[in-house]
Amino acid sequence: MHDILILGGGLVGNSLACALDNSGLKVGLVEASMPAIGAPGFNERKLALSAASLMALQHLSVAQKFANGFSAIRRIHISRVGDFGCVDILAKDYDREYFGGVVLARDLGVALETRVAELKNLTLYRPAKVLQVEPHPASPSVLIECEGKQQRLSAKMIVGADGTRSMVRAALNIETLDFDYRQHLFVCTLQTDQVSEGTAFERFSSQGPVALLPMPGGQYGAICGVASDEVSQVEAMNDVQYGDYFQQRFGWRAGRIKKVGARTHYPLNKVVAKEIVGPGCILMGNAAQTIHPIGAQGFNLGLRDALSFVECLQEHDLQSTGLLSGYKESRREDREQTIAMSDGLARFTSQQGTLASAMRSLGFMGLGINRDLQMPIINGAMGFRGKIPMLVRGYQ
């Protein structure tokens, strides 16, 4: 029997495995895919990691393994088409070196898998397909198929880190709050004629958000929200056409777009579990909440889920009801605030009309000059919301 069985070896599941390495617990990890070390198993998305996440990944001996390091975010610039005012915040004005950093999802994924391969107290079931999840207060179990054979794995606690369509969540009969933003997010790398100098741009409009994340040498990780009924049209654009389209949507703050890299896109949906605990099971990461990418908080929130769970293990017995209630409470404030911020910002910034524009303009102007009003943005960008996991408190 395992003490903890993690279902899902993605970014959050692997992070949890790393965080449990010195816990003295028998940990198992079930993942369907083959290892991506040395292979293109992760995509080319750019992830904005908060300062808190970077510190945590350094403590977990993961950040040191980034193939290309990270690009520091030293400035955040937020604006909206047609509205007055903007938010322009510099890390140095708050005695910080940076708010966070940008990494390739591929680099983070491979770094995590490299670290997981080093763990001595982890049993890895891979590639393995989960066939059934059986919740139970004392001995939850999972039926898997691995190397052509079926076997049942039991544990004292099952962690569902198995993504937006979580089997663990389904087995617990936990309902979700779903919302289709009716947009797709196009992702690529752009090259401009200006050096990024560590600036992360977010530009809103009624069409959806566009953003640039700083990378070395004038490159940016670019995202662009496109209405679902316009996806095929944008998808058919060649690189020059897409560069012109993005330039029109974003403007000239980062200079002229010179080159566009390969593009991918995916639909934008919110899927939030109404509960994150059940008999012998907990949810984290996208299994607990899949949120709008505004503010780039998806993985950062999931990592804090994992760190908070490990911290709760230091305070509660593995099979006690106190562990489930403690984990749920430890995630309440951070989870609620982050979900509300991402969803509210996505909807409010897309609203049209004179009144909405006037309200946003007043908000932008107030945020632009009032440091007290800027603090929630800064704390959120740096990963400091709610009960902060011990592993990252030292950076506050």
N, C-alpha and C positions, 0 to 999 in steps of 0.2 A: 504493500500500500504506500502511495505517496502522501506526504503531508499536504503539498499543494500541487495541483495539476493545472497548468496554463494551457488553454486552448487558443491557438493563434500565435504564430511566430513572426508577426509583423513588427513594426517599429515599437509599439507599446508593449506587446507581449515579450519581445526580446529585452526591452529595457527593464521590465519587471524581473525577468530571469537574472539579469546582471545585478540588480539591486538586492536579490535574495541570496547571492552567492555566499555571503559570510553569516547567514542566519542559522546555520546548523540544521536546517530543515531538508527533508528529502523532496526535491522538486522535479517534476516532469514537465516537458513541453511538447505539445502535439502541433505539428505544422504540416500542411498539405503539400507545399511546394518543395522542390529540391533546393539545396543551399545555393545562394547567389554569389558566393565569394569567387572573385575572378571571372564572373559572368555577368552579362547585363540583365540581372534579375529585378532591378529596381528602375523606376522611370527617371526622367530627366527634370521632374519638377524641382523648383527651388523652395526650400523651407526656411522661413524666418524663425529662428530659435531665439527665445527670450534669453536675457542674461541669466535668469534663474535656471533655465534648461541647460545652457552651456556649462554652468557651474556643476550641475548635477551630473551631466555626461562626463565631465572631467573627473569627478569623484568616482564614477563608475568605470574609469579607464577606457572610455569610448571615444571621447573627443580627440584624444591623442592619436587616434587611428584614422581620422579624416584624411582621405587621400589628398585633398586640395585645401585643407584648413577651412577657415570660414572668413567671410567678408563682414567686417564690423558695420553695424548700423549706428552711425553717430548723429544722424539728423532724421527727423520725421516731418514730412510736409504733406498736409491734407487740404484738399480744396474740392469744390464742386463747380461744374459747368453752370454758368448763369447766376451764381450766387456771389455776393460780396464777401470779402474777408477770407482768411485762410489760417490754418494752424501750422506754425513753423517752430519746431522744438529742437534744440541742440543739447546733446548729452553733456557737454562741457559746462553748460549753464547750471547743471544740477550736480556738478562734481562727479560725473560718471565718465568713464572712458568710452562706453558704448551702451546702447539700449539692448542690443542683442546682436545676432550674426546670421548670415545667410549661408546655407549649405545645400548641396545637391541632395535630393532624396536618395539617390543612388549611393552617394558617399556615406550618408548616415546609415542606410540599410546595411551596406557592406561592413562598415565599422562595427555595428552592433553584432552582425553575424560572426565577424572575426573574434570579437570578445566572447560571444556565447560559446564558440568552439573551444575557448580556453577554460571554461568553467568546469571545475572538478566535481561538483556536487549536483550536477544536472543530468537527468536522463532524457535523451532527445528521441522522440518518435517522429521520423521523417524519411520519406514522404508518408504521411498517414492521413487517411480520410476518416472524419468523425461520422459515424453512422447513427449514433443515439446518445443522448445525454439524459441521465437519470438523477434529478435533484433529490437530495435527502439531507435532513438536518445533521446526521452523524456520519454517513458514509455515501456521499454522492459518487456516481460512477459514469464512465464513458465507454461506449463500445466503438472501437476503431478498427480499421483495416489497414494493416501495415505489411508490406512485402507479400501481398497476396493472402495473408492470414488474418482472421478476425481475433481480437482479444479484448477483454474487458479490463479497464484500468479503474481502480478505486482510489479515493483520496479523502482526506479530511476536509479539504476545501478545493472547489473548482473555480478558476478564474476565467471568465469569458472575455477574452481579448480578441474575439473572432470576427470583428468588423461590423459594418452597418447591418447586414442581414444575419445577425448572431443566432446560432443554433442554441446557445445557452439561454439567451433571452427568450427564445421561442419555447424552450422546454420549461421555463419558469412561468410561462403564460403572462409575461409582462407586456402590457400595451405600450404603444409609442404615440407621441405627438408628431405628426408628419406634416411637412409643408413643402410644396413644389414651388421654387422661385421662378420657374418657367424661363430659366436661363441655362446656358452652358458656359463653362469657364475655359477659355483658350489659354494655353500655356506654352511659352517658348523662351528662347534667349534672344535679346536684341543687342545690337552694337550701335552706339551713338558716337557723335563726334566730340563729345565732352566726357571728361573723366567723372565718374560717379561721386567720388569724394565721400562715400559712406552715406549717401542720402537715400532713404526709402520714400517713394512718392505714392500717395493714394489719391486718385482722382475719381469723383463720383459724377453720375449723370442719371437721367431717367432711363437711359439704355442699360445701366449697370455699371459696376466699378471697373476701373483700369488701375493697374499698379505696376511700379517698377521697383525691384529689389536690387541693391548694389552688388556688383561682382567686379573682379579685377579688370583693369584695362579698358574701362569705358563700356563694359558689358553690363547688362541688367537681366535679371529674371523677370519676365513680363507676364502679367495675367490680364485677361480682357473678358468681361462678362458680355455675353451676346444672347439676345432673346431667342428662345427655342425655335421660333418660326423663321429665323434668319441664319440658323446654323449652317445649313447646306450652302447658302450663298457665300458665307465667310470661309467655309471649309474649301470651297472651290477656288479661292483666290491664290495666285502665285505669291512668291515672297515679296516682290515689289509692291503688288497690290495690297497685301496685308500690312506691309510697312506704312504705306500711305493711309490705310484705314486706321491703324493704331495711332499714327501721328495726328490725324484729325480728331480722334477720340480723346487723346491725352494732351495734346498741345506741345509746346516747345521748351518746357522747363528743363528737360534733360538734353536738349540739343536735337540735331537732325538725326533721324534713324538712318543708318548706313547699311545694316545687314540684319536679316531675320533668319533665325534658326528653325529647325524642324518643330512643327506645332502638333500638339495633342489637345483634346478637349474632353470634358466630362460634364454631366448634368449637375446642377446645383439643387440639392434637397436637404431639408432639415429632418432628422429622425432622432427624437429624444425619448429615451426610455422613462416611463413614469416611475419606475423603481430601479435601483441599481444593486439591490441585494435580494436574495431568496434563500430557500433551504439549502445550506451548504454551498452556496454559490454567490459570487459577486461579479459585477460587470465593470469594465473600464474601457477607456479609449472610445473608438467609434461604436463599439457595442453598447456603450452607455449613452453616447451623444455624438451624432454626426452633425456638424454645424456649418454655417456659412463661412467661407474663408476670409471674410472681412476681418482685419486685425490679425490674421495669421495665427489663430489660437488653437487650431485643432490638435496637432501633436503636442503642443505645449501643455494643453489641458489634460490630455491623456497621460503624459509623463507625470504630471502632478497627481493624477489618480494612482499611478503605480507607486510613487514615493510615499503618498499618504497611507496606502495599504500596508506597506512595509513598516511604517512608523506605528500604525495601529497594532501590528503584530508584537511590538515591544511592550504594549500596554494591556493586551488581552490574550487569553488562551485561544488557540487556533480554532477550537470547536465551541467557543462560548457565544451566546447571543450578543454579548458585549462587543465582540469583534465586528459583527455585522452592523449593529447600531452605531458603533464608533466610527466605522468607515463611512457609513452613510452621512453622519453628522459632519465628519471632517471634510467631506466634499460638497456639502450643501451650499455654503456661501459662494465659494469660488465657482462652482458649477452654475448656479443660478445667475450670478452676475455676468459670467462670460457668455452664456447662452443669450441672455437678455441683450447684452451689448452687441453681439454679432447679428442677431436677428433684427433688433430694433434699428441698428444703423443701416442694415441692408434695406429695410422697408422705408425708413424715413428719408434716406438720401435719394430714393428713386421716385418719391412722390412729386407730382407736378402741380403747378398753380402758384399764384402770387403769394398767398398766405404761407404756404410751405416754404417758398423761397425766402420770404422775409424772416421767418423763424430760424431757418438754417443760417442765414446771413448774420443775424444777431448772435447766434450761437458761435459761429466761426470767429466773429470779431471779438466776442468776449473771451473765448478760449485763446485767441491770439495774443491777448495782452495781460491775462490774469493767470499767474502761476498757480494759484490755489485750484483754479478750475482745470488746469493742465495735469494736476497730479493723478487723477484717476486714469487718464490716458497713459501717463508714464508708468504707473504701477502695473497697469494691465499689459503694456508692451514688454515690461521687464519680468512679468510672471509673478507679481506679488499681489495676490487677491486672496481674501478669506484666510483660513488657517494655513500658514505657509509651512511646507514640509521642512523638517530640521536640516536636511541635507543642503538646503540652499539659503538658510537664514543668514549665513555669514556674509552674503553679498549685499544685504539690505543697507 
